[in-house]
């Protein structure tokens, strides 16, 4: 049997904006079968927003597919591309509460939770907070918010050693006397009201992250400055604050969900989310399945990773 392909493109049959407090509204949409099994897709970033391709992990005849843009990104308002927008009401706890509010708004009793990269973090945090609302969990590119994660991605001596030429672009955006703390140095530039400063900083940030997210180089695409700034600001906001979680919290609280069926998928050469996190999660979750994709990096669109994700959603169909 060959590798699984994504389902054909579909459009939402229902969408709207949901007020979640603190002056925030989140965009949501529902696709697929209105009477199907509910599934919630949690996008990465933080700040990437949900896209049309994300609908295609699921059989539209079997699933009621729910997607939403997390606070301050995508089509949600206000948008983090404006440096004047305060992000203090955007934390992991806020996002977990938003997911639960959306579930209630849509009249869903329980749903399958699906998330990749930062979405895997959020999927685990939500499921641990509301295990009675979860039927199964599928996570990809596991990020557990461990102390070693951010230095590996955003400091000298980690992934920078594998992509020295790309790292120069990220490093050289910061003056030499500020390189002792890249996270803080980028935070200052991303908050600068001058678009020439915050857009350039966001582009350097996202360009570095995109470079290390694929096993093989990908063609460069024209970026949307508005989306790029939102990603840069929100990632820096979360990663610079330990994602507003206790150290080791996700592994510590696995007892809340270890009874739930789960599938874990990780590329062997995933640089933003190295494979040891997926292994640690699998060890703490004896009933889970772990699929290590031998020829994949971080992206969900790499063929082997896509295959295992769709295979998992097919298996959990009603």
Secondary structure, DSSP 8 states (H G I E B T S, - for coil): ------------SEEEEEEEETTEEEEEEEEE-TTSEEEEEE--TTTT---GGGGGGS-TTTEEEEEE--TTSTT-BS-TTSTTS--TT-SHHHHHHHHHHHHHHTT-S-EEEEEETHHHHHHHHHHHH-GGGEEEEEEES-----HHHHHHHHSTTTGGGT-HHHHHHHHTTS-GGGTT-HHHHHHHHHT-S-HHHHHHHHHHHHHHHHHTT-SS--------HHHHHHHHHHHHHHHTTGGGS-TTHHHHTGGGTTTSEEEEEEETT-STT-HHHHHHHHHH-TTEEEEEETT--S-TTSHHHHHHHHHHHHHT--
